[in-house]
Amino acid sequence: MPRLPGRELLAVTVQPVLLLAAGTVYVLIEARGWSPGHTIFLFQFAVLGYLALLEHLIPYEPSWRPDRREWGWYGVYYVLTAVGGATGQNAVLLAAGAVARPRPALPLWAEIPLALLVGSLASYAVHRAGHTYAWLWRLHGVHHVPGKVNVGNNGVNHVADVVISQGSVQLALALAGLSGRALLAVGLFTVAQGYFVHANVRVRLGALNHVLAGPEQHRLHHSTDLSEAGHYGSELALWDKLFGSYTWRPGCAPQMVGLTDPDAFPATGRILATLVSPWRRTAG
């Protein structure tokens, strides 16, 4: 087999490196007793830094790189997203005690894939609902305002949208009675995937596109051509294939990303207007 040039090697190894990193961090948490919360926080920034570097080394679309002003906006949205995610998860955790099992019903090796399936299905369902129902779209549409897709604007979300989406996923996992160890493993994978699918990186995933979600699929999700804008899953390709929203094929790429009606939402930099605008709209 011929050796690949450096940049081509990066293009085919981005996702495997992230998967290996998530697995390694999980093993270290289990073996060393590291704090899961602190470790996931640091892991998140490591993933963000790794992908931001690759956006400069092997960019998919150089014009999609965020400038300094946009990074400032993304930082504010990141804080809001973190607050919203914590609020949604904590609200569910307070109620989960009533349905939690005293001990897991399954061994860990079976719990982890079950947690991935349950969590990714819940995520798919609430994401698709955000594109289907007008009252949810008024929140979720904030994420689609930028006319570019990059690792930084993964966090551009309305805080209420994050509360609903994170809360729904956590509720599904709590009702499934899965252990914290299984949720930790899947959580690390989900963090890596969430940033990866938004990365403005030229990747070559090949057959993995039919198993896991990736940037090639998710760029189509942000397409202004709604006939190709499926791909609601950020972790697995399974649910898009099963429910008819898988549109990617080799060589398929969006002509333009963003909103079909750019005036429907405030610009990304108008953060306060973005936060209050859904409540000023009427349903329909």
C-alpha positions in Angstrom: 0.0 0.0 0.0 1.5 3.4 -1.0 2.3 5.8 1.8 -0.1 8.8 2.1 1.2 12.3 2.2 1.0 14.1 5.6 -2.2 16.1 4.9 -4.0 13.1 3.3 -3.0 11.0 6.3 -4.6 13.6 8.6 -7.8 13.5 6.4 -8.3 9.8 7.0 -7.3 9.6 10.6 -9.2 12.6 12.2 -12.2 10.5 13.4 -10.2 7.4 14.4 -7.9 9.6 16.5 -10.9 11.2 18.3 -12.4 7.8 18.9 -9.1 6.5 20.3 -8.8 9.6 22.5 -12.3 9.2 23.9 -11.6 5.6 24.7 -8.3 6.3 26.3 -9.7 9.1 28.5 -12.5 6.8 29.7 -10.0 4.0 30.6 -7.9 6.6 32.5 -10.9 7.9 34.4 -11.8 4.3 35.4 -8.2 3.3 36.3 -7.0 6.5 37.9 -10.1 7.7 39.6 -10.1 11.1 37.8 -13.0 13.4 38.3 -15.4 12.7 35.4 -16.8 16.2 35.3 -13.4 17.9 35.3 -11.9 15.4 32.9 -14.8 15.8 30.4 -14.4 19.6 30.6 -10.7 19.4 29.8 -11.3 16.7 27.1 -13.8 19.0 25.4 -11.2 21.8 25.1 -8.6 19.3 23.9 -11.0 18.2 21.1 -11.8 21.8 20.3 -8.1 22.7 20.0 -7.3 19.7 18.0 -10.0 20.3 15.4 -9.3 24.1 15.3 -5.7 23.3 14.4 -6.9 20.9 11.7 -9.2 23.6 10.3 -6.0 25.5 9.5 -4.0 22.5 8.2 -6.7 20.7 6.1 -9.6 23.1 5.8 -12.7 22.1 3.8 -13.6 25.7 3.0 -11.0 28.3 4.0 -13.6 31.1 3.9 -15.5 29.3 6.8 -12.7 30.0 9.2 -13.9 32.2 12.1 -12.3 35.6 12.5 -11.4 37.1 15.9 -14.8 38.8 16.3 -16.6 35.5 15.6 -14.5 33.6 18.1 -15.7 36.2 20.7 -19.3 35.6 19.8 -18.8 31.8 19.9 -17.2 32.1 23.4 -20.4 33.8 24.7 -22.6 31.2 23.1 -20.4 28.5 24.6 -21.1 29.8 28.1 -24.8 30.0 27.4 -24.8 26.4 26.0 -22.9 25.1 29.0 -25.4 26.7 31.3 -28.3 25.4 29.3 -26.9 21.9 29.2 -26.3 21.8 32.9 -29.8 23.1 33.6 -31.4 20.5 31.4 -29.4 17.7 32.8 -29.7 18.7 36.5 -33.5 19.1 36.2 -33.7 15.5 34.9 -31.3 14.2 37.6 -33.5 15.7 40.3 -36.4 13.7 39.0 -34.5 10.6 38.0 -34.2 9.2 41.5 -37.8 8.0 41.4 -37.1 5.7 38.4 -33.4 4.9 39.0 -32.5 1.2 39.6 -30.4 0.4 42.7 -27.9 -1.5 40.4 -27.5 -1.9 36.7 -29.6 -4.7 35.1 -26.9 -5.3 32.4 -23.1 -5.8 32.5 -21.1 -2.7 31.4 -20.2 -4.3 28.0 -23.9 -4.4 27.1 -24.8 -1.1 28.8 -22.4 1.0 26.7 -23.9 0.2 23.3 -27.4 0.4 24.7 -26.7 3.8 26.1 -25.3 4.9 22.7 -28.4 3.7 20.9 -30.9 5.2 23.5 -29.0 8.5 23.7 -28.5 8.9 20.0 -32.1 8.0 19.2 -33.4 10.6 21.7 -31.0 13.2 20.3 -32.1 12.4 16.8 -35.8 12.7 17.7 -35.5 16.0 19.5 -33.3 17.4 16.8 -35.7 16.4 14.0 -38.6 17.9 16.1 -36.6 21.1 16.2 -36.8 21.3 12.4 -40.5 20.1 12.2 -42.4 22.1 14.7 -42.5 25.9 14.4 -42.3 26.6 18.1 -39.2 24.5 18.5 -37.6 25.9 15.3 -37.8 29.4 16.7 -35.3 28.1 19.2 -33.2 25.7 17.2 -33.0 27.9 14.1 -30.5 30.0 16.0 -27.9 27.3 15.4 -28.4 27.6 11.6 -27.9 31.3 11.3 -24.2 31.3 10.5 -23.4 31.0 6.8 -20.5 28.7 7.6 -20.0 25.5 9.5 -16.9 25.2 11.8 -15.9 23.8 15.1 -16.4 27.1 16.9 -20.1 27.6 15.9 -21.0 24.1 17.2 -21.9 26.0 20.4 -24.1 28.7 18.7 -27.4 27.7 20.2 -30.4 29.2 22.0 -30.0 28.4 25.7 -33.6 27.1 25.8 -33.0 24.8 22.9 -30.1 23.3 24.8 -32.2 22.8 27.9 -34.8 20.9 25.9 -32.4 18.8 23.9 -30.0 17.9 26.7 -32.9 17.3 29.1 -34.7 15.0 26.7 -31.6 12.9 26.1 -30.8 12.7 29.8 -34.5 11.7 30.5 -34.4 8.9 28.0 -31.1 7.6 29.5 -32.5 7.9 33.1 -35.6 6.0 32.1 -33.5 3.2 30.6 -31.9 2.8 34.0 -28.3 2.9 32.7 -25.3 3.2 35.0 -23.1 6.3 35.4 -20.1 4.4 34.0 -22.0 3.6 30.7 -23.2 7.2 30.5 -19.6 8.5 31.0 -18.3 6.4 28.1 -21.1 7.5 25.8 -20.7 11.1 27.0 -17.1 11.3 26.0 -18.0 9.9 22.5 -20.8 12.4 22.2 -18.6 15.4 23.1 -16.0 14.3 20.5 -18.7 13.8 17.8 -20.5 17.0 18.5 -17.4 19.1 17.7 -16.2 16.7 14.9 -19.4 16.9 12.8 -19.1 20.7 12.7 -15.4 20.8 11.9 -14.4 22.7 8.8 -12.0 19.9 8.0 -11.4 18.1 4.7 -11.9 14.5 5.7 -12.0 11.1 4.0 -14.1 8.8 6.0 -15.2 6.3 3.4 -17.3 3.5 4.8 -17.4 5.2 8.2 -19.9 7.6 6.7 -22.5 4.8 6.8 -21.9 4.0 10.4 -21.0 7.2 12.2 -22.0 10.8 11.6 -19.3 13.1 10.2 -18.7 16.5 8.7 -19.6 15.5 5.2 -23.1 14.6 6.3 -23.6 17.4 8.7 -22.7 20.1 6.2 -25.6 18.9 4.2 -27.8 19.3 7.3 -26.9 23.0 7.3 -27.6 23.3 3.6 -30.0 25.9 2.4 -31.3 23.3 -0.1 -33.9 21.6 2.2 -34.1 18.5 -0.1 -30.6 17.5 1.0 -30.7 18.9 4.5 -31.4 15.7 6.5 -28.8 14.1 8.8 -30.3 14.9 12.2 -28.0 12.5 14.0 -24.7 13.7 15.4 -23.4 10.4 16.6 -24.7 7.5 14.4 -25.8 7.3 10.8 -28.2 4.5 11.8 -31.3 6.6 12.7 -31.0 8.8 9.5 -30.9 5.7 7.4 -33.8 4.0 9.3 -36.1 7.1 9.2 -35.3 8.3 5.6 -33.3 11.4 6.4 -29.9 10.1 5.1 -29.0 12.1 1.9 -25.2 11.9 1.6 -23.5 10.1 -1.2 -19.8 10.4 -2.3 -19.1 13.8 -3.7 -22.3 15.3 -2.4 -21.7 18.8 -0.8 -23.9 21.8 -0.1 -23.7 24.8 -2.4 -24.6 27.1 0.5 -25.2 26.7 4.2 -27.3 28.8 6.6 -30.9 29.8 6.6 -33.2 29.8 3.6 -34.6 33.1 5.0 -31.7 34.9 6.6 -34.0 37.6 7.9 -36.0 35.1 10.0 -33.5 35.4 12.9 -31.2 38.0 14.3 -27.5 37.9 13.2 -25.3 35.7 15.3 -23.5 38.7 16.8 -26.7 40.1 18.1 -26.7 37.9 21.1 -29.3 39.6 23.3 -31.7 39.9 20.3 -31.2 36.2 19.6 -32.1 35.2 23.2 -35.3 37.2 23.3 -36.5 36.9 19.7 -38.3 33.5 20.0 -40.5 34.9 22.7 -41.6 37.8 20.5 -42.7 35.5 17.7 -46.1 34.0 17.2 -46.4 30.3 16.4 -47.2 29.2 13.0 
